[in-house]
Every structure is written in C-alpha cells, then in structure tokens.
Amino acid sequence: MRILLLGSGGREHAIALKLTQSPLCEKLFIAPGNAGTSQCGTNLTFGFNDFDAIKKACIDEKIDMVMVGPEEPLVNGITDFLMSSPALKNIAVIGPGKNSAQLEGSKAFAKAFMERHNIPTAAYKEFTLANYQEGIKYIQNHSLPIVMKADGLAAGKGVVICNNHLEAVAEFELMIQRAKFGEAGKKVVIEQFLRGVEMSVFVLTDGKNYVVLPEAKDYKIIGEGDKGPNTGGMGAVSPVPFANESLMKKIEERVIIPTINGLQKEGLDYRGFIFLGFMIENDEPYMIEYNCRMGDPETEVVMPRLKNDLVELFQAVAEQKLDTIKIETDERTVCTVVAVSGGYPGDYKKGYEIHGLQDINPADSVVYHMGTTLKDGKVVTNGGRVFCVTSYGRSIYDAVAISKEEIEKITFTGMEYRSDIGYEFD
C-alpha cells in the first residue's frame, strides 16, 4: 500500500515510524514532514494545506491511502476535497470530513454537541460582538476562576484562565474587540472552571464501530511544577496510574458511546481519530474538549504502546470493519520529554544545528522529531518544540529517568526541557 501522511510534527514522525513497521506499507510519503520523517519515507515539498498539490501527488504517486495528521487541513475540508474527486474515487482517507471536524474547529459546536447528547462537561455560554455587553455582565457575575476559549483554531493558544474579574473583562475585550486570536476569537466560549486532573483518551472510529487506544497524560505548562504559560505540550506519560477499570468504564459509557452514536444520529460521517480531553474530579470524568486527530506529544507515548499493525487498523477504518479488531497494548510504561527552543512559547530563533541525535540508546528510547529540518545535510531546529525523547520503563519514574538521561546526550543552542514530567506520580 502506498500511503501519504500529511503533517510535519512529532505526531507525524511517530505515526510514520509506526506505518513503516507494517509489511503492508509499500511506500510512505510525508508532506511536508521533518528531518525525522525523512528517515521513514519520502518528504514532499508542499504544505498540508496545499490541497491541489496533495491531489496531484495522490495521482502522480498512485497513493492508496491518505492519513491526515494535523487538525487544520481537516477543519478546512481536505477529506471532502479528496473524496469528491473522480480521479481519487478508490482512495482511503483517514480523517473526518469538514462538518465532523467542527468538533475541534468550533468550541461552541462541540459544547452544543455534548449538551445534545448528555455528555458531562462544564457549564458554558458563548458570546460574539453582537452580544458583547451581555458577555461583560456575564463575566462580572461569574465565579472565579473564569475560563475563556476562542471558538476556532488558535494553535493551542486560544484558552485563557483568569483569576479576577478585571483581568477577565480585559481578556474578553482583547479577544472580541481587538482580535487577539484573529478570526478564531470572533466568538468566545466562557466556561465553568473544572478542578481535577487532566487526562487524554484516544478513539479510532470507522463511523459505526470504534476501538479505544492507550490513554495518556500530557504536560502543557512550560515550567517545572506546572508554572508559567501554556505550550503545545512539554511531555507525556502512558499509562495513566489513576485510569483504573472503573474510570475507563465511565468514560466509555458516558462519553465514547454517546459521541459515536451522536455522530451517527446527526449524519456526520467520521472516520479517523477522536481525541477526548478530560478533567477527572473524584473519579468522575468531565469532557473538556474534542480534537479530530491524535494529540502531540501524546502520540509519541501512545504509538510505542500500540502493538497492532497501524496500516491494518487504517484499512479496517476505511472498510468499516473495526469491529473485527482487538487492540493489543504493551504493558510497559512510556514517557516522553520534549526539548524546546529558548524563549518558547514566546519568541525564539531557528536554524541551530542539533548534535548528538545518533548517541541515543535504541534499546529503550527513540527520538521523535517535532520542529526540525535538514539544511546542508545537517539537522537544525525549525520550531518551538524541537524533538522529544520517548522511553520505556518499569514505572513512570523509571521511564522519565531514562528519557532524561538520553536527552542529555543531545544539544543545540538554547535547548530547554522540563525535568519533572510525571512528577505527581513519583
């Protein structure tokens, strides 16, 4: 099978490596990919939002399957675009259509969907410029802290948590009146603040059936002890110690099944990954958000634990035969630690050469490239999150210790990482 994978991050490197381990993968292309994916297949020179170039590559390279990694092309309708082309009528696309991708593309759509299907989540209201003054009054009378979310895609930066009403009003004004998040913030969802511990659960569905993949917990805050601004993710662990059988049963019965049934009832054809973001409070799950793809860096701990052939899984999605698949999971603990550019998540510089990648011990660890590229034959930094080191261990403490030992072998100018991933489970 000839496969085209869209994306350029750590998630795509982890998926690419997993795809190449399948005997069913004849050839893999990645658009645009990174320095790491170039070792798994052929990187193509166009971006994942260049729909015409994607279509041309599918025809020229006789692609059998397209796997869409990031959310943006899904929200922009890449699946519908490819499926509607007569020249690509036999192609399999792993990723939901534009209407289904609203689960991530619009916070308001997702919250209303949860409400319609009785999925437990935080109370909320949505506001635009049209009811701006009503929003001000709502904020002034809201309990603290106040959670405000840009409705659309904001590269993981569209969520603001305010601890006083003056700050909340100011942020609300920045979002709606001054376009702090551009088009994404023209509508703002204001939510009740949920207390607890976050956890991510991943489902793969063919539109009728589903399988549950290994769960994970990621760490979004830049600094040790979860202090500082949000990032795209500084590390992750899997399995999650508190994700016991009782909790996972509640998640399946109260959220996963109603979500799959809800998509069917609303005529939303969904074939691909669903990311379920939870806040767990007193062993009770509350939905925070949907994503229409795998998370990053969670993919970098989920894929190493997944024993199944990924191409077989994707074939089952395309043929709506996931009910014939049983997920097999590596029981070992997996941890990933992310190395970032100095200054991230604020301003940072690119183009620094990365040294020591070849020194990682392949027995227990793997390096997934996130923001890297090749320049004059050398691997250089090309993003805020540059790479992550994923390791197996007997426990979270053990896996983290191995990742930290291995990441110290790699250097680039200004490199930083969190040394306390999984700290609350020590």
C-alpha positions in Angstrom: 0.0 0.0 0.0 1.3 3.5 -1.0 0.5 6.0 1.8 0.6 9.8 2.0 0.9 11.2 5.5 0.1 14.9 6.0 1.9 16.8 8.7 5.3 17.9 10.0 5.4 17.4 13.8 6.3 14.8 16.4 2.8 13.2 16.0 3.5 12.6 12.3 7.0 11.2 12.9 5.6 8.7 15.5 2.8 7.7 13.0 5.3 7.5 10.1 7.6 5.2 12.1 4.7 3.0 13.1 3.4 2.8 9.5 6.8 1.7 8.2 6.8 -1.2 10.7 3.9 -2.7 8.8 4.6 -5.2 5.9 1.5 -3.7 4.2 3.3 -0.3 3.8 4.9 -0.5 0.3 6.0 3.2 0.2 5.4 6.2 2.5 5.3 9.9 1.5 5.1 12.7 4.1 4.0 16.3 3.3 5.9 18.3 4.3 7.5 16.1 7.1 10.6 16.9 9.0 14.2 15.7 9.4 12.9 12.6 11.3 10.2 11.6 8.8 12.8 11.7 6.0 14.2 8.6 7.6 10.8 6.8 7.3 9.9 7.7 3.8 10.0 10.5 1.2 9.3 14.0 2.3 7.4 16.1 -0.2 8.0 19.9 -0.6 4.4 21.2 -0.3 2.4 22.0 2.9 -0.5 20.1 4.3 -2.9 22.9 3.4 -2.0 22.9 -0.3 -5.0 20.8 -1.5 -4.2 21.0 -5.2 -0.6 19.7 -4.6 -1.9 17.0 -2.4 -4.4 15.8 -5.0 -1.6 15.9 -7.7 0.7 13.8 -5.5 -2.1 11.3 -4.9 -2.5 10.9 -8.7 1.2 11.0 -9.6 2.4 8.6 -6.9 -0.6 6.3 -7.2 -1.5 6.8 -3.5 -3.9 4.2 -1.9 -4.4 5.9 1.4 -4.1 9.4 2.9 -3.6 9.8 6.6 -4.2 13.4 7.9 -2.2 14.2 10.9 -3.0 17.9 11.9 -6.4 19.5 12.6 -6.1 22.4 10.2 -6.5 20.6 6.9 -9.3 18.6 8.4 -11.2 21.7 9.5 -10.5 23.2 6.1 -12.1 20.2 4.4 -9.2 18.1 2.9 -11.2 14.9 3.3 -14.2 16.2 1.4 -11.9 17.7 -1.3 -10.1 14.3 -1.9 -13.2 12.2 -1.7 -15.1 14.3 -4.2 -12.5 13.9 -6.9 -13.4 11.3 -9.5 -9.7 10.7 -10.1 -9.4 9.6 -6.4 -12.6 7.6 -6.0 -10.7 4.5 -4.8 -8.5 6.3 -2.2 -9.0 5.8 1.5 -8.8 9.0 3.6 -8.2 8.6 7.4 -9.6 11.8 8.9 -13.1 13.2 9.4 -14.9 15.4 6.9 -15.3 19.2 7.4 -18.6 19.0 9.1 -17.4 16.3 11.6 -14.2 18.2 12.2 -16.2 21.0 13.7 -15.9 19.0 16.9 -12.4 20.6 17.1 -12.9 23.6 14.7 -15.6 25.2 16.8 -15.7 25.1 20.6 -19.3 26.3 20.5 -20.2 23.4 18.1 -18.5 20.9 20.4 -20.2 22.2 23.6 -23.6 22.2 21.9 -22.9 18.6 20.7 -22.1 17.5 24.2 -25.2 19.2 25.5 -27.4 17.5 22.9 -26.1 14.0 23.7 -25.9 14.4 27.5 -22.1 14.2 27.7 -20.8 15.5 31.1 -19.0 18.8 30.6 -18.6 22.3 32.2 -21.5 24.8 32.0 -20.9 27.4 29.3 -22.2 30.4 27.3 -21.0 31.8 24.0 -20.6 35.4 23.0 -19.8 37.5 19.9 -19.6 41.2 19.1 -23.4 41.1 18.8 -23.9 40.3 22.5 -20.6 41.8 23.8 -22.2 43.9 26.6 -24.2 40.8 27.8 -20.8 39.0 27.9 -19.3 41.7 30.1 -22.1 41.4 32.6 -21.9 37.6 32.5 -18.1 37.8 33.3 -18.6 40.3 36.1 -21.1 37.9 37.8 -19.2 34.7 37.1 -17.5 32.6 39.8 -13.7 32.6 39.7 -11.5 31.4 38.0 -13.1 32.1 34.6 -12.2 30.0 31.5 -12.4 31.8 28.1 -11.8 30.0 24.8 -11.5 31.3 21.3 -14.2 29.4 19.3 -11.9 28.5 16.4 -8.4 27.1 15.9 -5.7 29.1 17.7 -2.7 26.8 17.5 -3.3 25.6 21.1 -3.1 29.2 22.5 -6.8 30.1 22.5 -7.6 29.3 26.1 -7.3 31.9 28.8 -7.9 31.3 32.6 -8.5 34.4 34.6 -8.4 34.7 38.4 -10.1 38.0 38.8 -13.0 39.8 37.0 -11.0 42.8 35.8 -8.4 40.6 34.1 -11.3 38.5 32.5 -13.0 41.6 31.1 -9.7 42.8 29.7 -9.0 39.5 28.0 -12.6 39.3 26.7 -12.1 42.8 25.1 -8.8 41.7 23.6 -10.4 38.6 22.1 -13.5 40.1 20.6 -12.8 43.8 20.1 -9.1 43.6 19.3 -8.9 40.2 17.6 -6.2 38.8 19.9 -6.7 35.4 18.3 -7.8 36.7 14.9 -10.8 35.0 13.3 -10.7 32.2 15.8 -11.7 34.6 18.6 -14.6 36.3 17.0 -16.8 34.0 19.0 -15.8 33.3 22.7 -16.9 30.4 24.8 -16.9 31.2 28.6 -16.9 28.1 30.7 -17.2 27.0 34.3 -13.7 26.2 35.7 -13.3 22.5 36.5 -10.9 21.3 39.2 -9.1 18.0 38.9 -6.5 16.2 36.9 -6.4 16.2 33.1 -6.2 13.0 31.0 -6.4 12.2 27.3 -8.3 9.3 25.8 -8.0 8.3 22.1 -10.6 6.6 20.0 -10.3 5.3 16.4 -13.7 5.0 14.7 -14.9 3.9 11.2 -18.2 5.8 11.6 -20.0 2.7 13.1 -17.5 0.9 15.3 -14.7 2.1 17.5 -11.6 0.9 19.3 -10.0 2.6 22.4 -6.3 3.2 22.2 -3.9 3.6 25.2 -4.7 6.7 27.3 -2.1 9.4 28.2 -1.5 12.4 30.3 0.4 15.4 28.8 2.0 18.4 30.4 1.2 21.7 28.7 2.9 24.2 31.1 6.4 25.4 30.2 7.9 25.4 33.7 8.7 22.9 36.4 5.8 22.2 38.8 3.3 23.3 36.1 4.3 27.0 36.4 4.2 29.6 33.5 2.4 29.9 30.2 0.8 27.1 28.2 2.6 25.4 25.4 1.8 22.7 22.8 3.0 20.1 25.3 6.2 19.5 27.2 5.9 15.8 27.7 3.5 12.9 28.3 3.1 9.6 30.1 1.2 6.4 29.4 -0.5 4.6 31.0 -2.1 7.0 33.5 -2.0 5.5 37.0 -5.4 6.7 38.1 -7.1 5.4 34.8 -8.5 2.3 36.5 -11.1 0.0 35.1 -13.9 1.8 36.9 -13.0 5.2 35.4 -12.4 3.9 31.9 -15.8 2.2 32.0 -17.5 5.5 33.0 -15.6 7.2 30.1 -16.8 4.6 27.6 -20.4 4.6 28.8 -20.9 8.3 29.4 -18.7 9.8 26.6 -17.4 7.5 24.0 -20.6 5.6 23.2 -22.8 8.8 23.2 -20.2 10.5 21.0 -20.2 7.8 18.4 -24.0 7.4 18.5 -24.4 11.2 18.3 -22.2 11.5 15.2 -24.4 8.8 13.5 -27.6 10.4 14.6 -26.5 13.7 13.2 -25.4 12.2 9.9 -21.8 13.1 10.5 -19.5 10.6 8.7 -16.5 10.3 10.9 -13.6 8.0 10.0 -10.5 8.7 12.0 -9.1 9.6 15.4 -11.1 11.3 18.1 -9.2 12.9 21.0 -11.2 13.2 24.2 -9.7 15.6 26.7 -11.0 15.0 30.2 -10.8 16.6 33.7 -11.1 13.9 36.3 -12.5 15.0 39.6 -13.1 12.5 42.4 -13.0 9.6 39.8 -15.7 11.4 37.7 -14.9 12.3 34.1 -15.9 15.6 32.6 -15.2 16.5 29.0 -13.0 19.5 28.3 -12.7 19.2 24.5 -12.7 17.1 21.4 -9.8 17.0 18.9 -10.3 15.5 15.5 -6.9 14.0 15.4 -4.2 12.5 17.7 -2.6 14.7 20.3 1.0 15.8 20.3 3.1 14.8 22.3 0.6 12.1 23.4 1.0 10.3 20.1 4.7 9.8 21.0 3.7 7.7 24.0 0.6 6.0 22.6 2.1 4.7 19.3 5.0 2.9 21.2 2.5 1.1 23.4 0.2 0.1 20.4 1.1 -3.4 19.3 -1.3 -3.6 16.4 -0.3 -3.1 12.8 -1.3 0.6 12.1 -2.0 0.0 8.4 -4.3 -2.9 9.2 -6.1 -0.5 11.6 -6.5 2.1 9.0 -7.7 -0.4 6.4 -10.4 -1.5 8.9 -11.4 2.1 9.3 -11.7 2.6 5.5 -13.8 -0.6 5.2 -15.8 0.0 8.4 -14.6 -3.3 9.9 -13.1 -2.0 13.2 -15.4 -4.5 15.0 -13.1 -7.2 13.8 -10.1 -5.6 15.5 -8.8 -6.1 19.1 -6.4 -3.5 20.4 -3.2 -5.0 21.8 -1.2 -2.9 24.2 2.4 -3.0 25.5 2.1 -3.1 29.3 5.3 -1.2 29.9 5.2 2.5 30.9 6.2 5.0 28.3 7.3 8.6 28.9 8.3 11.4 26.5 10.2 14.6 27.4 10.2 17.5 24.9 13.2 19.7 24.1 12.2 23.2 23.2 13.9 26.3 21.8 15.0 29.0 24.2 12.2 31.6 24.5 9.4 29.2 23.6 6.4 29.6 23.8 7.3 33.3 23.1 9.8 34.4 20.6 12.6 32.0 19.6 15.2 31.6 16.9 15.5 28.7 14.4 18.4 27.2 12.4 20.6 25.9 15.3 22.4 22.6 14.5 21.3 19.7 16.7 24.2 17.5 18.0 24.1 14.0 19.5 21.0 12.5 17.9 22.9 9.5 16.9 24.0 8.8 20.5 20.6 7.8 21.8 20.4 4.2 23.0 17.8 2.5 20.8 17.2 -0.4 23.2 14.8 1.7 25.4 14.4 5.1 23.7 13.5 6.8 20.4 13.8 10.4 19.3 10.8 11.8 17.6 11.4 15.0 15.6 8.9 17.8 16.0 10.4 21.1 14.7 13.4 20.1 12.7 14.6 20.3 9.1 17.6 19.4 7.0 20.0 22.2 6.0 23.2 21.4 4.1 22.9 17.8 5.2 22.6 18.8 8.9 19.6 18.5 11.2 18.7 22.0 12.5 15.9 23.5 14.7 12.8 24.6 12.9 10.2 25.3 15.6 9.5 26.0 19.3 9.1 22.3 20.2 12.2 20.7 18.5 12.2 17.0 19.4 11.2 14.6 22.2 12.8 11.6 23.7 10.4 8.7 24.4 11.5 5.8 26.6 10.1 2.6 28.0 10.4 1.8 31.7 9.0 -0.3 34.6 7.3 2.8 36.1 6.8 6.4 35.3 9.8 7.3 37.5 11.9 4.8 35.6 10.8 5.8 32.1 11.3 9.5 32.9 14.8 8.9 34.3 15.8 7.1 31.1 14.4 9.9 28.9 16.2 12.5 30.9 19.5 10.5 30.7 19.1 10.2 27.0 18.0 13.8 26.3 21.2 15.0 28.0 23.2 13.4 25.1 21.6 15.8 22.6 22.3 19.6 22.4 21.5 22.7 20.5 21.9 26.4 21.3 19.3 27.5 23.9 17.8 24.0 24.4 15.4 23.6 27.4 13.2 20.9 28.7 11.1 20.0 31.8 12.9 17.5 34.1 9.8 16.8 36.2 7.4 15.1 33.7 5.2 12.7 35.7 6.2 14.4 38.9 2.9 13.9 40.7 3.2 10.1 40.3 6.6 9.7 41.9 
